[in-house]
Amino acid sequence: VLRPDMRGMGRSAMDESKYQPSLDTFADDVRRVLDQAGIEKVVFVGESFGGIIGLKFAHAYPDRIRALVLCNTPCRLPHADLRKRFAAGGDWDATMRRGIGAWSTSTIGMRLDTRVAPQGLVDWYVAEMDRTPPTIGLKLQAYLDTLDFRPRLKEVATPTLLLVGEESPTSTLEQQRFMAEQLPSCRLEVYPGFGHGINVIHPEWCAQRVREFLEPQAKRSV
């Protein structure tokens, strides 16, 4: 299992002034990691924006990917609506400048279903996000607002599994159904009555869905 940090985040430090987020760059970073590890093909599992990177990787390097698993992944982030909702509690960008932890705390409902998420998980999630410098977060957020992968979905031939909570505010069920219709080889699995964050709140459910999805493909590749 490879879990690379995105450039500028985690332990992938870089000059913040030179940080320029780009799907092309992020997908190429994945290819470079695979080349360095001597790995020809992978099952790409991505959560949220990581899943959008997976879509781009499958589109750009179809010969390097065996299957694609997208968890809580939109093809167009509804940030305009989310920003309006957030405006009632404060300024989106100003809060982010105070620290990604402060911003994450204010917007945690976009990432975790707080009706069921234990406080310890919420605190851990906020602390992990707070490791990203505000400058990096602001640049990435501005870039995410421009992303729209809808026109390219039909060009992604990789077998794809979508995992989502029925009531996710970020990767809405309406959009997930649209993605399932557009992607040529796709299965949609929905966790009923749940919001965002199935990967950390219901990991066993996610893992089982992935196993069921990959098993027939593994048999075909033998």
N, C-alpha and C positions, 0 to 999 in steps of 0.2 A: 504494500500500500504506500503510495506516494502522496504526501500532503504538503505541497510547496506553498510558502507564503507568497501572496501577491507582492509585486515590487512596491516598495515604500511602506509596507505593513509588516507587522510581526518582527521577525529578525532580518527582514530584507531592507536594510537601511539604504538610503540614497539622499542625494542633495535635493531638498524639498523644492528649491527654486527651479530644478530641472525636471520635476515630475510632470509628465504630460500623459494622462490616461488615454488609452486607445484600445479598442477591442483587438485590432491587428497586433498591437504590441503584446497584450496579455496572452493571446493565442500563440504567438510566436515564442513567448516565454515558456509555455507548456511544452511546445515542440523541442525547445533547447534542453529542458530538463529530461525529456525522454531520450533525446540523442545522447546526453551525457551519461544516462543510466544504461544505455544500450538496449532500450525497450522499443520494440517495433509497433505493437498495438496495445491499446488499453481500453478498459471500460471507464468512461469519464463520468464521475459523479460530482455534480455541482449544486450548491444551494444558493438561492436568490441570485445575486449578480454572478456568482460562480457558475451558475447554470447558463447564464447568457454567454459567458466566456466559452462554456462547453458547446453551445450552439455555433458560435463562431469557429471554434476549433474543428468541429465536425464538418462545417461548411468549407473551411480552408484546407483541411488535411484529412479528407475522408479515408485515406488509406492507412491512417495511424490510429483509427478508433473502431472498436468492435461493437460497442453499444453506448448509449447516452442515457444517464439518469438525471432528471431535473427535478429538484425538490424545492418547493416554494418559489418557482422561477417564473417571472412574468416575461413576456416578449416586449412589452412596453410598460415602463414603470409609471404608475398613476400619480406622479409627484405633484402635479398641479393641484389635484383634489386633496392630496395629503397635506400640502403646504397650507391650503385654506383651512383645513381642519386644525392644523397646528397653530395657525395664527391667533386663535382664540386664547392660547396659553403663552404666547410670546413670539419673538422673531426667530425664524428657522436658522438663518445664517449667523445671526448674533449669538444664538445659543451654541451653535457649533464652534464659533470662535473661542468661546469660553472653555471648550474641551469636548472631545467626542463623547466622553462619559456623560457630561451634562446633557448633550443632545440626545444621546441614546436613552438616558433616563426619561427625558420628556417625550420620546417617541417610542417607548418600549412596546406599546400595544401593536405597533406595526410589525414587530419581529417575534413577539412571544404572546401567546394567549394567556394573559395575566389572570384569567378566571381559574386556571388550573396550574399555572407555573409556580412552583415553590419559590419563596423569596431568595433562597440560596442560589437557585438557578438564575434568577433575575440579576442578582448581585454579580455573579460570575460573568454573565453575558455582558453587562455594562463594563466591568473591569477589562474584559478582553477587547472590547471595542475602543476603550480609552487608551489602549496602547498605540493607536494610530494618531499621528500628529494632526492638529486641526488644519494646517495648511494642506496636507494630503487629502483629508476628508472633504474640505471645501472644493478642491479641484475635482475630485472624483464625483462628488454630488452634482456639481455643475455639468459634468460630462454625462452622468446618468440621465439627467433631464432631457438630453438630446437623443438618447438611444431609442430606436424603434426597429426591432428585428422582424416585424410582421411580413414585410415584402419578401424575405428570404426563406421563410419557413418551408415552403414547398421544395426548396432546393436542398434541404438536409435529408438525405436518404438513410442515414444511420438509424437503426432500430432504437426507438426512444421510449422511455418510461417517465410519465409525469406523476409526481407525488405531491398532494396538496391537501390542506384542510379546507373543508367545505365553506368556512366563513372567513377565509383569509382576506384582510383588507388590501394587501399588496399584490398577491397573485390571485386575483379573483376567480371564482369558479367560471364565470362567463368567459374570461380570457383563456382559462385553461381548456375549456371546451373548444374554443376557437383554435388554439394551438393543436389540439388533438385532431381536429378536422384538417388542418393545413399540413401537418407533418406527414409524409407519405407512409411511414411505418411507426405507429405510435399507440401506446396504451396509457389510459388515464386512470389513476387510482385515487379515490377521494376518501379522506377520513371524515366521517359525518359529525356534524355538530361541533366542529373544532375550528379555531382561528389559525394563526400563523405559528410556526415553530415546531412542526411535527418531528423534525429531525432530532431535536434535543429533548422533547417531551415524550414522544412515542418512537424512540429509535428502534425498538424491537419490531414494531409494525412496519417501519420503513425497510429494515433489513430483510424481513420475510418477503415483502413485495419485490424487492430487488432479486432475491434468490429465485422466486417463482418466475420472474421475467427472464433471468439469465439462463436458467436450466435448459429450456428447449434450444436456445442458441448455442450453448456449449455442446449439446448433443449433435447439432448440425455441423459444428466445426471439427468434430472428431473424424 
